Structures are given as C-alpha cells and as structure tokens.
Amino acid sequence: MTDDLWGESVARAYDTPGTGMFAPEVLGPTVERLAELAAGGSALELAIGTGRVAVPLARSGVPVTGVELSAAMVAQLRTKVDEATIPVVMGDMAQVRAPGAFTLVYLVFNTISNLLTQDEQVACFRNAARHLAPGGRFVVELWVPELRSLPPGATATVWRDEPGYLGLDTYDVLRQRVVSHHVRYQDDGTATVGRSPHRYVWPAELDLMARLAGLGLESRHADWTGAPFTADSGSHVSVYRRGTVAGADTTKAAAP
C-alpha cells in the first residue's frame, strides 16, 4: 500500500511550489497557526511527507521532528533539509515513538483518513497523546464527508471538474470508506487515473477518540485562519489538549 500510494513517482510529483496546498495563502496561515500553538516548544508532525509544513515551520523557529512511513517521501524532504535540522523516525504514525516530549503534535491535510480502520485511528490519537507534554496540543486537519450531496442510491460525488482534471469520490457508507479518484487528461487525449483509499471520520467521532486518549477539544475552526466552523464547512481544524477532559485524570497520557 505504501509503495503504491507514496512511492517514488508520487513523491517526485508531490510538491507543487506556489500552487495548490503549497500556495502562500494556504501554507502561510497553516504555519503561523501551528507556530502559535507550539507556544515556544517543539513540534512533532505525524506523516511528515516531503516537509510541506515542517520545513517552513522549522524555519520560523519551531524545532520539528517527523514520523513517516514512506522512504520515498523522506528522500524528497532530504533535498530540502538534513537530518540534524528535521529528524525523522521511520514507521507507522499510529505506533512508532519519537524521542522526547512535545508541546505540539499535528496531523494535517486529511492524513488521519489514510488509516483505514477505526482501531488504527484510535491508536493514532493515543500515540499522539503519548508524545505530548502536560498541557500539550494535538491538531488534526480533516475534511467533512460530503454525504449530504449523495442522492438516494448514488455512491459517488464529483468534487472537482476543471480542464485537464476530474476528481471524484466513491463511498462505502457501511464501512465509512471513500476512494478518491484523480483523473488527469493529457493533450494527446490519453488520461491517467490515481486512486487513494480513506476512512472518513465525523468531527464527533474524532472528539470521542480524543477522550479515549485523555485529550479534550479546545477549539474547532473551518480553516487555519480561524473562520467559524458551521454545518456548511467542508473541512475543519480541531485542536485537542492534554489535561482538559472534564472528570478525567489526564495528567498522564493514555496507555497503549
């Protein structure tokens, strides 16, 4: 699965400097907010990838460590910074342990949905909690499932249709699974198709996962700029904090 989804060809094409998720208006507020939440401490990025967020965050003065499963993605990261600047621990973000305690652990751009079972996602929350210093924060950026746009009997939604590109999702509502299909059309009339599986998660389910890990919801916004989260929001940035669950002893991270 890792080789298919995050192998060398994907890693080489992942960065799109100045556009898409690398656009200044997207990346700037992300880094600014994470630096604020780090509160002068160090940060751990789960699924650090090619360092889209970690590199500018480290350059802003926040010490960053990463966890990553794909060697190909880390190889691209190493073209930007060395191990001394941003150390990376190789392994599964739901299980592997990085040395030290952090004031901030973060998981951006829908990455928690790459874990395809509820058990794995719960384990990811618990792993994040194990890395947090008392009072530390775990931040999750995730899209909101578009089930309201599914008419009766339909199993797919088109979420982008533009020249040269078609994006659609197919849903398995019984297992909370989505497969994203990325169709790119070439000038010669041919097309390439890329697919990625996800397990979609509602915000309330994330909140329960957090409680199981000894974390409490501190804030939720529609984006990194702090826009209000509403019933019409297509995504959210949720901040969980160690030590804020009412009636629970959260001075110690949840056990594995």
C-alpha positions, 0 to 999 in steps of 0.5 A: 500500500505504501509503495503504491500510494507514496512511492517514488513517482508520487513523491517526485510529483508531490510538491507543487511550489506556489500552487495548490496546498503549497500556495502562500495563502494556504501554507502561510496561515497553516504555519503561523497557526501551528507556530502559535500553538507550539507556544515556544516548544517543539513540534512533532508532525505525524506523516511528515511527507516531503516537509510541506509544513515542517520545513517552513515551520522549522524555519520560523523557529519551531524545532520539528521532528517527523514520523513517516512511513514512506522512504520515498517521501523522506528522500524528497524532504532530504533535498530540502533539509538534513537530518540534524535540522528535521529528524525523522523516525521511520514507521507507522504514525499510529505506533512508532515513538519519537524521542522526547516530549512535545508541546505540539503534535499535528496531523494535517491535510486529511492524513488521519483518513489514510488509516483505514480502520477505526482501531488504527485511528484510535491508536493514532490519537493515543500515540499522539497523546503519548508524545505530548507534554502536560498541557500539550496540543494535538491538531488534526486537519480533516475534511467533512464527508460530503454525504449530504450531496449523495442522492438516494442510491448514488455512491459517488460525488464529483468534487472537482471538474476543471480542464485537464482534471476530474476528481471524484469520490466513491463511498462505502457508507457501511464501512465509512470508506471513500476512494478518491479518484484523480483523473488527469487528461493529457493533450494527446487525449490519453488520461491517467487515473490515481486512486487513494483509499480513506476512512472518513471520520465525523468531527464527533467521532474524532472528539470521542477518540480524543477522550479515549486518549485523555485529550479534550477539544479546545477549539474547532475552526473551518480553516487555519485562519480561524473562520467559524466552523458551521454545518456548511464547512467542508473541512475543519481544524480541531485542536485537542489538549492534554489535561482538559477532559472534564472528570478525567485524570489526564495528567498522564497520557493514555496507555497503549 
